[in-house]
């Protein structure tokens, strides 16, 4: 397992994010990219859990011809991506931040198609969409499977914004477009602190689900892809009826007492918990 250095843990606590450079090697990353793009070519736009570019349906990019933007619950689509969700090195780093009992919350790909406009995606805080979480032990990891510059689908963040309030999220009209732009009310106060790092394939960004962040447009001639895993402590789970998304990954046990669970153990443990809740 990989564990964070003291200064990395301190940075996460202080800034709300930490970048693990070169966390995964090139061969490992290339393999993940092949499997992730394989899923993109097999799914259909606008089916449950799958989203496409709202401005363009098809492209000559052979890796992502249907211009897919996201696929939720990637662990259900591909065994290799299920293994990434429960990767021991990744969970080891996460355990230094939220503890040695870890559940999944989300497992998806975020893809910026070739020459895509992501301005509508807007600044946001994930925790606002997750229902009423019991504590702040919920975070996201992005494993970058391609090199991405600021204008090639990188991720922007606002350091230290995770310690502030959850700003109200509104949607504004975009002239001539059917899709609306996501906006955080009062973001102007935080905008001067925003940064947009460059990432290399194999880098991992870990950030608090309360951190203000956004996905950027991709001006390159090929799709850029990354894998997002959201993890949480079991005692963070939003109570039933508090809103939030409907992912298969939510509440899937991945680590107990510092030991990574197999897929079979994860399903059995969640099944037992669900039976207890119904009793």
C-alpha positions in Angstrom: 0.0 0.0 0.0 1.1 3.6 -0.6 0.9 6.0 2.3 1.1 9.7 2.2 4.0 11.7 3.6 3.3 14.0 6.6 3.5 17.1 4.4 1.0 15.6 1.9 -1.5 14.9 4.7 -0.9 18.5 6.0 -1.4 19.9 2.5 -4.7 18.1 2.0 -6.0 19.3 5.4 -4.9 22.9 4.7 -5.5 23.2 1.0 -8.3 20.7 0.4 -6.3 18.8 -2.3 -3.0 17.0 -2.9 -1.4 15.9 -6.2 0.4 12.6 -6.2 2.8 12.9 -9.1 3.6 9.7 -11.0 1.5 7.6 -8.7 0.8 5.0 -11.3 3.5 3.8 -13.8 3.2 4.1 -17.6 2.4 0.5 -18.2 -0.3 0.4 -15.5 -1.8 3.7 -16.8 -1.8 2.6 -20.4 -3.7 -0.6 -19.4 -6.3 1.4 -17.6 -6.7 3.8 -20.5 -7.3 0.9 -22.9 -10.0 -0.5 -20.7 -11.6 2.9 -20.0 -11.8 3.8 -23.7 -13.1 0.3 -24.4 -16.1 1.0 -22.1 -16.7 4.4 -23.9 -16.9 2.6 -27.3 -19.4 0.0 -25.9 -22.0 2.2 -24.2 -24.7 4.3 -25.8 -25.3 8.0 -25.2 -28.0 9.1 -22.9 -28.7 5.7 -21.5 -28.9 5.5 -17.6 -25.5 6.5 -16.2 -24.1 7.7 -19.5 -23.7 11.3 -20.7 -22.7 12.7 -24.0 -21.4 16.0 -25.3 -24.5 18.2 -25.4 -23.1 20.2 -28.4 -22.0 17.4 -30.8 -23.0 13.7 -31.1 -20.4 12.2 -33.3 -16.7 12.6 -34.1 -13.8 11.1 -36.1 -12.0 10.3 -32.8 -11.8 6.5 -33.0 -11.2 6.3 -29.2 -14.4 8.1 -28.4 -16.6 8.3 -31.6 -19.9 9.0 -29.7 -18.3 11.8 -27.7 -19.1 10.3 -24.3 -18.4 12.6 -21.4 -19.1 10.3 -18.4 -20.0 6.8 -17.5 -21.1 6.1 -14.0 -20.4 2.8 -12.1 -17.4 1.9 -14.2 -16.8 -1.1 -11.9 -19.9 -2.8 -13.3 -18.7 -2.4 -16.9 -15.2 -3.8 -16.7 -13.3 -6.0 -14.2 -10.1 -4.1 -14.6 -11.8 -0.9 -13.6 -13.4 -2.7 -10.6 -9.9 -3.6 -9.6 -8.9 0.1 -9.9 -11.7 1.1 -7.6 -10.3 -1.1 -4.9 -6.6 -0.6 -5.8 -4.6 -1.2 -2.6 -2.1 1.6 -3.2 -4.8 4.1 -3.9 -6.9 3.0 -0.9 -3.7 3.1 1.3 -3.3 6.8 0.4 -7.0 7.5 1.0 -6.9 5.7 4.3 -4.4 8.3 5.6 -7.1 10.9 5.1 -10.4 9.3 6.1 -9.4 6.2 8.1 -8.9 2.5 7.5 -12.6 1.6 7.0 -13.6 2.8 3.5 -16.7 2.6 1.3 -17.1 3.6 -2.3 -19.4 6.4 -3.3 -18.9 6.8 -7.0 -16.8 5.2 -9.7 -16.9 6.9 -13.1 -14.9 8.2 -16.0 -14.7 11.9 -16.8 -13.9 12.4 -20.5 -13.3 15.6 -22.4 -14.0 14.8 -26.1 -11.7 16.3 -28.8 -12.2 20.0 -29.2 -14.9 20.1 -26.6 -16.3 23.2 -24.7 -16.7 22.5 -21.0 -17.5 26.1 -20.0 -21.1 25.1 -19.1 -19.8 22.6 -16.6 -18.9 25.4 -14.2 -17.4 25.7 -10.8 -19.1 23.4 -8.2 -18.7 21.5 -4.9 -19.5 17.8 -5.1 -20.8 17.6 -1.5 -23.8 19.8 -2.5 -25.0 17.0 -4.7 -24.4 14.1 -2.3 -27.3 14.7 0.1 -26.7 15.5 3.8 -23.4 13.8 4.6 -22.8 13.1 8.3 -19.2 14.4 8.3 -16.4 15.5 5.9 -14.8 12.1 5.4 -15.8 12.0 1.7 -13.2 12.7 -1.0 -12.5 12.2 -4.7 -9.6 10.8 -6.5 -8.9 11.5 -10.2 -6.4 9.2 -11.9 -5.3 10.9 -15.1 -4.9 8.5 -18.0 -3.6 11.1 -20.4 -1.3 14.1 -20.2 -3.5 17.2 -19.8 -2.6 20.8 -19.9 -4.8 23.7 -18.7 -6.5 23.9 -22.2 -6.6 20.1 -22.7 -9.1 19.1 -20.1 -7.2 19.8 -16.9 -9.0 20.3 -13.5 -9.0 23.7 -11.8 -9.3 23.9 -8.0 -9.6 26.7 -5.4 -7.2 25.9 -2.6 -8.7 26.2 1.0 -12.3 26.6 -0.3 -13.2 23.3 1.4 -13.3 25.1 4.8 -15.9 27.6 3.7 -19.6 27.2 3.1 -21.4 25.2 0.4 -22.3 28.0 -2.0 -25.7 28.0 -3.7 -25.6 26.4 -7.1 -27.7 28.0 -9.9 -28.0 27.4 -13.6 -27.9 30.2 -16.2 -28.9 30.3 -19.8 -26.2 30.1 -22.6 -27.3 32.1 -25.6 -28.1 29.8 -28.5 -27.6 26.6 -26.5 -30.1 24.2 -24.9 -27.8 23.3 -22.0 -27.4 25.7 -19.1 -24.2 26.8 -17.3 -23.6 25.8 -13.7 -22.7 28.7 -11.5 -21.8 29.1 -7.8 -23.4 32.3 -6.3 -20.7 34.4 -4.6 -17.8 32.6 -6.4 -16.2 35.9 -7.3 -14.7 36.1 -3.8 -12.9 32.8 -4.4 -11.9 33.2 -8.1 -8.6 34.9 -7.5 -7.3 31.9 -5.7 -8.1 29.4 -8.5 -5.3 27.3 -10.0 -5.1 25.0 -13.0 -2.3 22.5 -12.7 -0.9 20.4 -15.6 -1.2 16.7 -15.1 0.7 13.8 -16.6 -0.7 10.3 -17.2 -0.4 8.4 -13.9 -0.8 11.4 -11.7 -3.6 11.3 -9.1 -5.4 14.3 -7.7 -7.1 13.8 -4.3 -9.5 16.5 -3.2 -12.2 17.1 -0.6 -15.8 16.9 -1.9 -16.3 20.3 -0.4 -13.5 21.9 -2.5 -14.6 24.2 -5.3 -13.4 22.8 -8.6 -14.2 22.6 -12.3 -13.4 20.6 -15.4 -11.8 22.5 -18.3 -12.4 22.5 -22.0 -10.2 20.3 -24.3 -8.7 22.1 -27.3 -6.7 19.0 -28.4 -7.6 16.8 -31.3 -8.1 13.7 -29.2 -10.2 12.8 -26.2 -8.7 13.1 -22.7 -9.8 10.6 -20.1 -9.5 10.1 -16.3 -11.1 7.9 -13.7 -12.9 9.4 -10.8 -13.4 7.4 -7.6 -15.2 8.9 -4.7 -14.5 7.3 -1.3 -16.0 7.9 2.1 -15.9 6.6 5.7 -18.9 4.3 6.5 -20.1 6.8 9.1 -20.3 9.5 6.5 -23.2 8.0 4.6 -26.1 10.3 3.9 -29.2 9.1 5.7 -32.1 7.7 3.6 -34.3 10.3 2.2 -31.7 13.1 2.3 -31.3 13.3 -1.4 -28.3 12.6 -3.5 -27.5 10.5 -6.5 -28.4 6.8 -7.1 -25.0 5.1 -7.9 -24.5 1.4 -7.4 -21.1 2.2 -5.9 -22.7 4.1 -2.9 -22.0 2.2 0.3 -20.0 -0.6 -1.3 -17.4 -1.7 1.3 -13.8 -1.6 0.0 -11.6 -1.7 3.1 -12.0 -2.8 6.6 -9.4 -2.3 9.3 -6.8 -1.5 6.6 -7.5 -4.7 4.6 -8.7 -4.4 1.0 -11.8 -6.5 0.4 -12.4 -8.7 -2.6 -15.4 -8.0 -4.9 -17.1 -11.0 -3.3 -16.5 -9.8 0.2 -17.7 -6.3 -0.7 -21.0 -7.5 -2.1 -21.6 -9.9 0.8 -20.9 -7.3 3.4 -23.2 -4.8 1.8 -25.9 -7.4 1.4 -25.6 -8.2 5.1 -25.9 -4.5 6.0 -29.0 -4.1 3.8 -30.7 -7.1 5.4 -29.9 -5.7 8.9 -31.4 -2.3 7.9 -34.6 -4.0 6.7 -35.0 -6.1 9.8 
